[in-house]
């Protein structure tokens, strides 16, 4: 019976089992912190995705260490299984990248997913301080540096829009309240509608602003040029 219990509790693990539990929980917490920031910005990959990714990365790392320790001997390479996380995360990151006309959204989220996998690997190997420090640096850039970037560098180019309005000029006034810096390029009046070509700064939260514009009753259609 003791032999079966030994197998169940992984007595041959290179460290106590509670240490493995601690590493997985620690990875989950760090992943959740990063995901919370992405969730706050209404990104498709939020708290749960980042936390689950960190947990999975930590678990695969632990399995890699255990397999090497138990079966590999001196010639085993514990990094071989873990290395597949780095390449495999590319598929998940690609799913977070979306294209809206000339605007590409999700690059930062894809990068945060890739970084979260690395943090999960570090936590899985027991690098608590390094994984925590990396998480704090990542949150610093995700939260504060983007604000500084907007203040110092300003907007990165412009985006051209074509709006179809049922009420002009009232509709364009309400659009200007949302998008703020609007430059009207051309106005084409039709029977019951007005098409307006305009340019706006390439805001970081452009998608959220455009969704708000689409909810206006005066806006019938919106197209990114």
C-alpha positions, -999 to 999 in steps of 0.1 A, spaced: 0 0 0 28 24 9 43 19 -26 11 31 -42 9 61 -18 45 69 -26 36 70 -63 5 91 -56 23 117 -36 53 118 -59 78 109 -32 105 109 -59 99 146 -66 131 167 -64 113 188 -37 83 184 -14 48 183 -30 36 214 -12 64 233 -30 49 223 -64 15 235 -52 30 267 -41 46 273 -74 14 267 -93 -6 290 -70 21 317 -72 20 315 -110 -18 318 -110 -17 349 -89 9 366 -111 -10 357 -142 -42 370 -127 -25 404 -119 -15 408 -156 -49 396 -168 -67 420 -145 -49 449 -162 -59 436 -196 -95 429 -184 -97 465 -172 -89 477 -207 -116 453 -221 -92 431 -240 -104 397 -253 -78 379 -233 -83 389 -197 -79 377 -161 -90 341 -166 -70 336 -198 -37 349 -183 -42 330 -150 -49 297 -168 -20 303 -191 4 309 -162 -10 278 -144 -5 256 -175 30 269 -181 40 263 -144 25 228 -145 43 218 -178 75 231 -163 70 210 -132 62 180 -153 94 186 -173 115 188 -141 98 157 -126 103 137 -158 139 146 -160 146 139 -123 127 106 -122 135 90 -156 162 110 -173 193 106 -152 223 128 -160 217 131 -197 181 144 -195 172 178 -207 145 193 -185 141 223 -208 130 203 -238 93 200 -228 92 236 -214 106 250 -247 74 239 -264 54 264 -244 73 293 -260 65 281 -295 30 270 -287 19 302 -272 22 319 -306 -11 303 -316 -29 318 -286 -12 352 -292 -23 352 -328 -59 347 -317 -57 379 -297 -46 401 -327 -75 416 -347 -75 440 -376 -99 468 -379 -93 485 -413 -60 502 -410 -59 496 -372 -43 464 -357 -55 457 -322 -43 431 -297 -5 432 -302 0 443 -266 -23 416 -253 -5 390 -275 28 401 -261 14 400 -225 3 364 -231 38 355 -243 53 372 -212 28 355 -189 39 321 -202 75 331 -194 64 342 -159 46 309 -154 77 290 -165 99 310 -140 74 304 -112 73 267 -121 111 264 -117 109 282 -83 122 316 -94 98 335 -71 116 368 -69 124 369 -106 89 361 -117 74 386 -93 99 413 -104 90 406 -141 53 408 -133 58 442 -117 78 455 -146 53 442 -171 24 459 -151 44 491 -150 47 492 -188 11 481 -194 -4 506 -169 18 537 -167 42 539 -196 13 540 -222 1 572 -204 35 587 -205 38 577 -242 6 595 -250 17 627 -232 52 629 -247 48 614 -281 12 623 -287 -10 603 -311 6 579 -336 -8 590 -369 -44 593 -379 -73 570 -389 -97 579 -416 -134 572 -411 -166 574 -432 -197 580 -412 -233 578 -425 -255 601 -404 -292 603 -403 -290 637 -385 -265 664 -395 -250 684 -380 -263 672 -346 -248 637 -352 -213 651 -359 -215 672 -328 -221 641 -307 -193 622 -325 -169 651 -317 -178 648 -280 -166 612 -281 -136 613 -305 -125 649 -294 -99 657 -321 -119 653 -353 -110 668 -387 -138 668 -412 -124 661 -447 -156 659 -468 -194 661 -464 -216 644 -490 -254 651 -486 -278 625 -499 -316 622 -498 -321 612 -462 -285 607 -451 -252 625 -449 -218 608 -455 -190 624 -436 -153 616 -442 -131 626 -413 -98 618 -397 -90 612 -360 -59 604 -339 -50 567 -336 -62 564 -300 -50 534 -279 -86 527 -270 -98 534 -306 -121 503 -307 -139 513 -275 -144 548 -289 -157 536 -322 -182 512 -305 -195 542 -285 -199 562 -317 -218 533 -333 -243 533 -304 -253 569 -312 -288 570 -328 -276 595 -354 -250 571 -367 -262 546 -392 -229 532 -405 -192 535 -397 -164 524 -419 -127 525 -414 -110 537 -446 
